[in-house]
């Protein structure tokens, strides 16, 4: 049948109120989630020195930095444990918490308040609103002071800190929000119907938001659109086409793959798609608002309707009037439905690509035992259950997918199973490699096949490195191993004993300094990358911390222990 274009137009008209609806910035800001700034587990046995800067009281201390872009609603969560004992009651063992500037003054950051949850060993230390700018991009210490009854209890205890904050938009307070909503023009077999939404506040991509797509099917038996639409959560998780379809994690682009099965329809001409933000993942989207707080629509044609739970009456203003702090929802758009997707027995697509395969060595290298884990893919992209998995490994990258093959019945599988499970569940197998060699690097990959014989793209490649160094040789004095007399002269003097040419000595020492600088620069790059992963890639505080690390060897050693 030919798609009903007027039906699609009617659906678009049904969404017209939403495409012309603006949302105040303070409402849009609530659609963000917390971003983790820092995580660290602090052991009591290694915190005995904390009392020296805490009035002689036992405490845990963790050092962190708040970036200017993440200084809103900063929250410090702490989970307490004591080895070999029941969970401690946080309200009973925590005397106080404080955040202090790491300098001579140790000035305390005001505004943090402690709260407790149903979990007995959990405490939350939160700051409502914005942390003052004077404390951003500075080294801060969180102190958790305890009153454990014995030193042994404190020594055997741990505190796991998780510090998070929400995005602030200093300098862009008046910038409009907008949400794009892109998808193919037709849904048909063997091509994923990928809905992608870009969330922006002015020129800034917004990550950690709650984004949902509203999809309504146009069909002959529902000319008035009475059948309820479908809602799909879009994710920014980088899980690939075996999951949400998202390519890059936390880049402000949210995705989901919609299958014809998800539409729960036996027929249809087309669909209408609109993306928008929700205040929380369980928020309700209805015709008047998206948060479940019902309001009637204004009757004046020149006025925009209420939306998204706002209680501000003055928001009911003509859309032509100057408005600040606004977010615009995406424009509703349509797509045709290929009639073949409704044919009974149609296979909609291949299994999705697995993007999170991990490999690790179990036991000694000589045993050749490796544990592999991944998230199961589906029958149609990331839906349903695949028919089978094909796991391969080799010590050569070339021809990997045609190398040593492992199936669910292979004798190399020591534990776990390659028996398919529904998409999204975790899978794990432990393999005993055949004829493996040490030292050596082995690579692993897998793909999935569905009941129609369609095969997914190969997964990411995971690898392990087998080493042959024994603990005895690694820790013995190399002079004893090689039979050389020990020479305690400075290295430069040792070179002079080998060569009397001073020019050679200077060139050799210059080469060594150059190599040292190369290693130091490489370490700096890794630390900077890991700091940006924890604190946000656009934060200027990372630059300031790195500047201090490069000029302070003590601080450098501290960060090396934490990050390298």
Secondary structure, DSSP 8 states (H G I E B T S, - for coil): ----HHHHHHHHHHTHHHHT-EEEHHHHHTTB--EEEEEEEEEGGG-GGGGGGTTT--EEEEEEE--GGG-EEEEEEEEEEETTS----HHHHEEEEEEEESSSS--B-TTEEEEE-SSTTEEEEEE-SB--GGGTTSEEEEEEEE--SSHHHHHTEEEEEEEEEE---TT-TT--EEE--B--SEE-TTS-EEEEEEEEETTEE--SBEEEEEEEEE-GGGTT--S--EEEEEB-S--GGGTT---STTSSEEEEEE-GGGGT-S--SEEEEEEEEESSTT----SS-SSS--------TTB----TT---GGG--BTTS---SEEE----EEEEE-GGGGSTT-----B------EEEEES-GGGTEEEEEEE---SBBTBS--SEEEEEEES-STTGGGSEEE-TT-TTEEEE------TT-EEEEEEE-TT--SSEEEEEEEEEE-TTS-B------EEEEE----HHHHHS-HHHHHT-----S-HHHHHHHH---HHHHHHHHHHHHHHHHHHHHHHHHHHHHHHHHHH-TT-HHHHHHHHHHHH-HHHHHHHHHHH-
